[in-house]
């Protein structure tokens, strides 16, 4: 039996060089990690891939974020774009 998991969606991604970003993030799910919330699913390529659905946030190790509960994102949706790196979670809010 399949289990339905509700993940926060990636509502927007402004990183045009990512292979998963074409008309929105098309990775199955992304992970957010590091000191500044880097999208660790980012793949710099001209080739486009992924699936038809918008991505969700699978895991987040930025535990000082108010939306992080037990390494899971509790935000309704997040935005990804350039901050410290090319692809970072822009929805971060300190606790």
C-alpha positions in Angstrom: 0.0 0.0 0.0 1.4 3.4 -1.0 1.8 6.0 1.7 1.0 9.7 1.0 3.6 12.1 2.5 2.7 15.7 2.7 5.8 17.8 2.1 6.1 21.6 2.0 6.4 22.6 -1.7 9.1 24.6 -3.4 6.8 27.4 -4.5 9.5 29.2 -6.6 13.1 28.8 -7.7 15.0 31.5 -9.5 18.1 29.4 -10.2 17.9 29.1 -14.0 21.1 27.0 -14.2 19.7 24.1 -12.2 18.7 21.0 -14.2 15.5 20.5 -12.1 14.3 24.1 -12.6 12.1 24.4 -15.7 8.7 26.1 -15.1 9.4 25.6 -11.4 11.4 23.0 -9.4 10.8 19.5 -10.8 12.9 17.5 -8.5 10.9 14.9 -6.5 12.1 16.5 -3.3 15.0 18.8 -2.3 17.2 18.8 0.8 18.3 21.9 2.5 21.6 21.8 4.4 24.6 23.7 5.5 25.2 26.9 7.5 23.1 29.0 5.2 20.4 26.6 3.9 21.9 25.5 0.6 19.7 23.5 -1.7 21.8 20.3 -1.8 19.7 19.0 -4.7 21.0 21.7 -7.0 22.6 20.4 -10.2 24.2 22.9 -12.5 23.5 21.8 -16.1 21.8 22.9 -19.3 20.0 19.5 -19.4 16.5 19.6 -17.8 15.1 16.7 -15.8 12.9 15.7 -13.0 9.2 15.0 -13.0 5.9 16.8 -13.8 5.1 17.8 -10.2 6.6 20.6 -8.2 9.2 19.6 -5.7 8.7 19.2 -2.0 11.2 19.7 0.9 12.4 16.3 1.9 14.8 17.2 4.7 16.3 20.3 6.3 19.4 20.3 8.6 19.2 24.0 9.3 18.0 23.4 12.9 18.1 27.1 13.9 15.3 27.9 11.5 11.8 28.5 13.0 10.3 26.2 10.4 12.5 23.2 11.3 11.1 20.6 13.5 13.1 17.4 14.0 15.0 18.1 10.7 11.7 18.5 8.7 10.4 21.7 7.2 7.1 22.9 8.6 6.7 25.9 6.3 3.7 25.7 3.9 6.1 26.4 1.0 9.6 27.7 0.5 11.4 29.8 -2.1 14.9 28.9 -3.5 17.3 31.4 -5.0 20.7 33.1 -4.8 21.8 34.2 -1.4 25.2 33.0 0.0 25.4 30.4 -2.8 23.6 29.9 -6.1 20.7 27.9 -4.6 19.6 28.6 -1.0 16.4 28.5 0.9 15.2 32.1 1.0 12.3 31.3 3.4 14.7 30.9 6.4 13.7 32.7 9.6 15.7 32.4 12.8 14.0 31.0 15.9 
